[in-house]
Each structure stands twice: as C-alpha cells, then as structure tokens.
C-alpha cells in the first residue's frame, strides 16, 4: 500500500472518555502518542498511558526499534549490509536460489505463514510473489501514467502462477536455513508480515508486564491491555465508501485484541474506468471481487492480517464457516453493495463512539 494512501489509517484509535486517571500507585497517567513513517511502507502510530513522558518515550522507542528490526528482516524490496532477509532469499545466484541462513524470526514467520496456508486452504499463499510482482509492476506504471494504464496479460499471469507452489519453500528449522527450490518462485509476505511483526512486538511488551498501549501499523491495530482506568480502547472501522460523510461504519471496543481490515478501496489503479485493487485471488489471478472490505477481530494480529486477506478471496459462506470454526475470531464483511454480514460473535465488540 502506498505511503500517501495509508497515512489515512483503516482504524481510528481514540479515548472512550475524557478521563485520564491513575495507576495503582495513584499517580496520574496521561495519554501520549508518537508517529513514524519508517517501517513497512506505511504509517505507524503508538498510543500509550504513562505517568512520565520519559517512560513513554522509552517504551515507544523500544517498539519502533523492534518494528525496525522486523521491517529489515521481512522486506522483499531491500537488502541490508550484513543481513540475510526475505529480499536475499528471493535473489538468484547463477540462475538458482541459494540456501540462506537466516534469523530465527524469519523461520518462525515463514512457518506461521505455512500454517495459515493450511488453515485457509491455500487462500493465504506467500509463494505468490511471481504473480503479485507482475500486478505491482502494472499498478505502479498505471499510477505514474494513468493515461497509459494497462492490465497484465493473462498469459503472463498464468505462466507466473506455475511457480507458486508453497511446497517449493524448503525450511530447515534445525539449521535455520531457507531455500526456494523453484528458480522462478519468489516470496511475497505482504499479507502476513506486518501483522506478525505487530504481534511479536506486542507480546514482548506483555511478557514484561507493560500495558495501556495500542500499536497501529497501517491499520493493523493491536491493543495491549486496557487504559489505566480499565476502560477499553475504541477502534473505528473505516467506511469503504470514500464519498460518504460517515468516516466510520462501526466502532469496536478492544481490550488486548487486534483488529485488521483488508479493503479494495485504498490501494488500486484504474484501467478503462474500472478500479483494480491489490488483493489478488490465487485462483482467478485477478483482484478478488465481492467485498469492499473484510475486518477481523482476534487476539493475534498475525492471524488477523492473514485471515482478512484470505477471507477477502473466499465466498461469504466459505469464509463464515472458517471464522466460526476458529477460536476467538470474529469478522465483518462489507459487500460490494455496502451491505454487511458478520460472524456470530462480532456484535459483542460493537459500541457507540
């Protein structure tokens, strides 16, 4: 998603009331916020309550530092001196991929992505890089020169799709190595890496007993506990109808959960008066149709990130069955006609602003 498009985040994190009071030590805790545009090609907002602004600066600095580490490890677009990352895994050497020894965090993320591939019956597939890179190229060109915007030729997409078998991603956990056996296959972890990074950072805070924070990385929102007075956080699901006067269609209460939205209305280009968004169905090789957005509420931001993309590419009944079969996962679908469908437990999160 382009930085300029993402600065308007999918979700609004704000205070449920004007009360800004106190911690267990009876010292007043105030709300602090900081922003960054440095990681995952998107806007990051960190909100937290602390009695001392220096403490907030310390915690938020640690959050940003960790996000920076995950960004450098998971990016497919840049390599960094002295580091093997997703970009170097994708590179060819003498026409083949080499076996790369990587940071354990890459191993864990790739294993998680493989598990979500199984859970979603292939709808979440990080081996789609060859197809997604073609769409990325045509979308970028179309945004730079709208008068010359084109769709990728289907024969080109079908040829690329022959190289998207996740079984060709070989992971050796014991030796922490990764190898792609198909020279024409590349990884694209855009549907899981950001949420995974947010979740890992959130867990690192929880393990240290830190609470009262919300991390929002380009709409991947993860609450860490509640506010100091035990009030829940308020998250708004953005209205996919960008011409509407209502900026948000619903507001949700969060207390340690995550919410992630995938939408067709933010990252797209136009060909022949039709918009073509970035969420590509692995079966049709075209932008998935049927929804304006899909939002997932769950504890795990990585799961929410992966599921919101996968559900966007599923018929509603299939997606609903998947969500209802997963513990502590709820979802909201906004269909192309702006009607809404939700899972059985979604309403428990809905509140008034």
Phi and psi in degrees as a GROMACS rama.xvg file:
@    title "Ramachandran Plot"
@    xaxis  label "Phi"
@    yaxis  label "Psi"
@TYPE xy
-67.9113  145.871  UNK-2
-58.7529  -43.7203  UNK-3
-63.2818  -36.7672  UNK-4
-73.931  -28.2184  UNK-5
-88.8356  -14.1988  UNK-6
-58.0719  -33.6861  UNK-7
-81.7819  95.9934  UNK-8
-69.6598  159.569  UNK-9
-66.1668  -25.6406  UNK-10
-130.786  143.399  UNK-11
-104.496  123.387  UNK-12
-106.738  123.036  UNK-13
-146.968  -178.407  UNK-14
-89.161  136.264  UNK-15
-74.3011  -25.754  UNK-16
-148.426  175.23  UNK-17
-83.4917  -2.4484  UNK-18
-68.7561  131.958  UNK-19
-126.319  31.7602  UNK-20
-93.645  173.293  UNK-21
-44.4894  154.291  UNK-22
-98.3048  -178.466  UNK-23
-63.0614  -24.4733  UNK-24
-87.9516  7.27384  UNK-25
66.6395  13.4685  UNK-26
-87.3874  137.772  UNK-27
-65.6237  136.372  UNK-28
-110.736  133.276  UNK-29
-110.436  159.006  UNK-30
-88.5905  133.327  UNK-31
-129.908  150.284  UNK-32
-139.986  141.905  UNK-33
-136.69  157.703  UNK-34
-130.978  154.616  UNK-35
-149.962  148.932  UNK-36
-119.511  21.3721  UNK-37
-90.0345  -19.6163  UNK-38
-124.396  144.242  UNK-39
56.5252  27.3284  UNK-40
52.7577  42.6974  UNK-41
-156.851  177.308  UNK-42
-89.4534  134.897  UNK-43
-114.963  132.433  UNK-44
-125.905  129.958  UNK-45
-117.715  124.802  UNK-46
-121.377  135.116  UNK-47
-155.727  161.524  UNK-48
-111.58  124.616  UNK-49
-144.018  152.72  UNK-50
-80.1488  -16.3807  UNK-51
-131.177  122.686  UNK-52
-60.6905  -27.1884  UNK-53
-65.7118  -35.527  UNK-54
-66.7012  -42.0007  UNK-55
-61.0785  -43.6251  UNK-56
-60.58  -36.9924  UNK-57
-66.4086  -48.3607  UNK-58
-68.5437  -46.3387  UNK-59
-64.6351  -33.6427  UNK-60
-63.3625  -40.1572  UNK-61
-65.4269  -40.4721  UNK-62
-60.7321  -48.0833  UNK-63
-65.5618  -36.9021  UNK-64
-63.9181  -42.1267  UNK-65
-67.058  -42.6169  UNK-66
-60.3064  -37.2116  UNK-67
-62.5704  -39.9944  UNK-68
-63.2083  -46.5625  UNK-69
-65.531  -38.0903  UNK-70
-58.3322  -46.9744  UNK-71
-67.8057  -33.3492  UNK-72
-72.7075  -38.0481  UNK-73
-97.2306  -10.0511  UNK-74
-68.1991  142.392  UNK-75
-102.384  1.26131  UNK-76
-105.733  -17.7997  UNK-77
-138.177  144.094  UNK-78
-107.908  157.774  UNK-79
-130.541  142.332  UNK-80
-56.7909  131.866  UNK-81
74.9566  13.391  UNK-82
-134.465  133.493  UNK-83
-94.8182  129.638  UNK-84
-140.154  -168.6  UNK-85
-61.8495  -33.0291  UNK-86
-63.113  -44.7663  UNK-87
-73.3586  -27.8388  UNK-88
-63.3558  -38.0703  UNK-89
-74.4279  -20.0621  UNK-90
-70.0223  151.516  UNK-91
-101.926  146.486  UNK-92
-131.415  115.492  UNK-93
56.9051  37.4536  UNK-94
84.3247  2.22454  UNK-95
-136.447  159.26  UNK-96
-76.7146  142.728  UNK-97
-96.6967  161.735  UNK-98
-77.4882  124.795  UNK-99
-116.677  129.11  UNK-100
-86.7269  123.513  UNK-101
-126.434  167.097  UNK-102
-60.0913  142.84  UNK-103
-57.9327  -28.545  UNK-104
-65.886  -30.0943  UNK-105
-69.685  -43.9015  UNK-106
-56.2384  -48.9071  UNK-107
-63.5629  -41.5918  UNK-108
-65.4454  -42.1288  UNK-109
-65.8253  -38.9849  UNK-110
-64.2532  -39.0259  UNK-111
-64.3639  -41.7215  UNK-112
-63.4706  -36.9477  UNK-113
-64.6652  -39.4409  UNK-114
-65.9459  -40.1103  UNK-115
-69.8214  -27.457  UNK-116
-61.1229  -42.1521  UNK-117
-67.1435  -47.5954  UNK-118
-60.406  -39.3242  UNK-119
-93.375  9.64309  UNK-120
54.1644  43.5111  UNK-121
89.3158  -5.00195  UNK-122
-68.7381  -29.6947  UNK-123
-99.3028  106.986  UNK-124
-135.153  104.056  UNK-125
-75.1895  -2.81772  UNK-126
-88.1563  9.93902  UNK-127
-85.0241  14.0082  UNK-128
-55.7547  -38.2981  UNK-129
-63.2482  -37.513  UNK-130
-76.1997  -46.9012  UNK-131
-65.4469  -32.2914  UNK-132
-66.3936  -32.6563  UNK-133
-66.6582  -47.5452  UNK-134
-61.3674  -39.7394  UNK-135
-61.0716  -43.3698  UNK-136
-62.6667  -46.8575  UNK-137
-70.5115  -36.2796  UNK-138
-66.4599  -44.2661  UNK-139
-60.4276  -45.4396  UNK-140
-63.4309  -39.2542  UNK-141
-67.9886  -31.9246  UNK-142
-75.5818  -34.4455  UNK-143
-75.1949  -35.4842  UNK-144
-133.467  77.7457  UNK-145
-56.4846  -32.0498  UNK-146
-67.9333  -18.0091  UNK-147
-112.771  14.0516  UNK-148
-61.8068  137.452  UNK-149
-134.923  160.077  UNK-150
-90.6258  146.651  UNK-151
-62.5146  141.095  UNK-152
-62.363  135.955  UNK-153
-61.921  -34.0829  UNK-154
-64.3822  -33.5127  UNK-155
-67.3735  -42.4594  UNK-156
-66.4803  -41.1321  UNK-157
-65.2737  -37.9249  UNK-158
-64.8818  -43.1196  UNK-159
-64.287  -35.3803  UNK-160
-66.544  -16.6151  UNK-161
-69.7271  -8.93867  UNK-162
-122.675  50.4976  UNK-163
-132.731  27.7655  UNK-164
-85.0812  113.586  UNK-165
-63.8814  -18.2342  UNK-166
-65.9794  -16.4404  UNK-167
-81.9  -1.43862  UNK-168
-91.9385  110.034  UNK-169
-103.384  116.731  UNK-170
-114.552  123.629  UNK-171
-105.338  99.9528  UNK-172
-65.4649  -39.3533  UNK-173
-62.9548  -42.2492  UNK-174
-99.0595  2.08467  UNK-175
55.0231  48.1756  UNK-176
-119.748  154.365  UNK-177
-132.082  137.85  UNK-178
-144.982  136.73  UNK-179
-104.404  114.865  UNK-180
-76.2306  -23.0234  UNK-181
-92.197  115.467  UNK-182
-61.6927  -20.8508  UNK-183
-99.6526  5.88516  UNK-184
-96.3803  140.88  UNK-185
-134.624  158.241  UNK-186
-95.5333  143.509  UNK-187
-135.626  110.063  UNK-188
-103.257  21.5772  UNK-189
-61.1655  -21.9049  UNK-190
-89.603  -0.379887  UNK-191
-141.964  -29.2814  UNK-192
-64.1995  -43.2137  UNK-193
-63.8933  -48.5387  UNK-194
-63.5071  -36.9968  UNK-195
-63.8266  -43.9923  UNK-196
-62.5578  -44.7652  UNK-197
-59.3589  -43.5747  UNK-198
-64.2951  -43.1762  UNK-199
-65.0616  -38.3672  UNK-200
-66.5316  -44.0252  UNK-201
-60.3547  -42.6759  UNK-202
-65.5822  -34.536  UNK-203
-64.1733  -33.6515  UNK-204
-72.6833  -44.6603  UNK-205
-60.2092  -38.9448  UNK-206
-63.6718  -23.6451  UNK-207
-97.5529  6.07436  UNK-208
78.9438  15.5823  UNK-209
-85.539  132.64  UNK-210
-139.246  176.516  UNK-211
78.0759  31.9866  UNK-212
-130.441  154.81  UNK-213
-132.64  131.416  UNK-214
-109.497  128.809  UNK-215
-128.247  106.737  UNK-216
-111.983  98.163  UNK-217
57.4971  35.37  UNK-218
94.025  -8.12336  UNK-219
-85.1091  100.576  UNK-220
-105.201  132.053  UNK-221
-133.63  118.359  UNK-222
-86.5933  138.353  UNK-223
-112.958  94.8989  UNK-224
72.3675  -158.732  UNK-225
-112.195  -176.564  UNK-226
-73.645  165.896  UNK-227
-57.614  -29.1365  UNK-228
-92.4244  19.8615  UNK-229
68.7406  10.4544  UNK-230
-73.8498  147.694  UNK-231
-82.8241  160.98  UNK-232
-80.5569  152.829  UNK-233
-108.575  127.187  UNK-234
-123.807  130.28  UNK-235
-103.167  132.576  UNK-236
-87.0209  119.937  UNK-237
-64.6083  142.88  UNK-238
-74.1247  119.279  UNK-239
-70.9813  -13.753  UNK-240
-82.7625  94.6021  UNK-241
-69.1019  -10.3524  UNK-242
-93.4861  -4.99728  UNK-243
-76.2239  149.939  UNK-244
-76.5669  -17.0359  UNK-245
-88.2271  112.727  UNK-246
-72.146  -29.6213  UNK-247
-130.116  140.053  UNK-248
-88.9783  -28.8066  UNK-249
-150.965  157.068  UNK-250
-121.719  139.717  UNK-251
-122.412  152.885  UNK-252
-99.8921  132.769  UNK-253
-125.144  139.979  UNK-254
-142.849  75.4008  UNK-255
96.8924  -3.56212  UNK-256
-90.8349  176.692  UNK-257
-123.004  149.39  UNK-258
-133.8  134.146  UNK-259
-134.101  135.765  UNK-260
-121.526  133.885  UNK-261
-109.252  132.121  UNK-262
-138.514  158.802  UNK-263
-97.2556  0.276444  UNK-264
-105.401  2.71648  UNK-265
-114.908  -40.5382  UNK-266
-118.612  95.7772  UNK-267
-156.611  169.815  UNK-268
-136.578  168.119  UNK-269
-116.786  130.138  UNK-270
-130.367  121.897  UNK-271
57.3487  42.0434  UNK-272
69.1921  12.6048  UNK-273
-120.01  137.39  UNK-274
-86.746  137.412  UNK-275
-121.965  110.485  UNK-276
-87.2794  -176.33  UNK-277
-96.0306  -4.39709  UNK-278
-91.0463  104.36  UNK-279
-98.4322  127.377  UNK-280
-75.1972  125.747  UNK-281
-67.6623  -18.7049  UNK-282
-86.3315  -46.6723  UNK-283
-86.5087  -21.2056  UNK-284
65.6937  17.2562  UNK-285
-120.947  163.49  UNK-286
-54.9498  131.635  UNK-287
-63.1762  143.222  UNK-288
-118.556  157.869  UNK-289
121.16  -26.7594  UNK-290
-130.73  152.68  UNK-291
-92.4776  -34.2529  UNK-292
-160.62  156.643  UNK-293
-133.522  126.066  UNK-294
-115.796  137.885  UNK-295
-123.672  129.632  UNK-296
-110.007  126.78  UNK-297
-162.522  176.268  UNK-298
-73.8502  -37.2323  UNK-299
-99.0645  114.75  UNK-300
-63.9072  -31.6329  UNK-301
-65.3344  -41.8809  UNK-302
-64.8061  -42.6738  UNK-303
-62.0835  -41.2874  UNK-304
-62.3768  -49.8679  UNK-305
-64.9751  -43.8178  UNK-306
-68.8952  -38.0173  UNK-307
-62.1276  -36.5021  UNK-308
-71.6764  -47.0952  UNK-309
-62.5882  -43.4338  UNK-310
-64.0684  -32.2788  UNK-311
-62.4818  -24.4396  UNK-312
-101.718  10.5704  UNK-313
-113.81  147.531  UNK-314
-57.3626  149.942  UNK-315
-56.1431  -47.5595  UNK-316
-61.6672  -37.9453  UNK-317
-67.814  -43.9364  UNK-318
-65.3739  -40.4025  UNK-319
-61.9964  -42.9914  UNK-320
-61.2786  -39.2111  UNK-321
-63.3883  -48.2527  UNK-322
-63.491  -43.7618  UNK-323
-65.12  -21.5201  UNK-324
-90.558  -1.18153  UNK-325
-106.2  137.639  UNK-326
-71.7007  136.505  UNK-327
58.5375  36.6993  UNK-328
-126.546  131.309  UNK-329
-132.406  158.558  UNK-330
-148.643  153.441  UNK-331
-126.591  126.818  UNK-332
-106.512  129.316  UNK-333
-107.826  112.902  UNK-334
-78.293  170.867  UNK-335
-59.4122  -28.0302  UNK-336
-89.6855  9.84921  UNK-337
75.4708  4.61047  UNK-338
-73.2138  164.648  UNK-339
-126.285  145.952  UNK-340
-133.515  147.398  UNK-341
-143.92  162.275  UNK-342
-76.1191  169.1  UNK-343
-64.3803  -29.6539  UNK-344
-104.797  8.72335  UNK-345
-65.6054  -37.3013  UNK-346
-60.8417  -22.2853  UNK-347
-66.0308  -18.4696  UNK-348
-92.2298  -14.1794  UNK-349
-76.3648  136.951  UNK-350
-144.865  179.712  UNK-351
-100.994  146.643  UNK-352
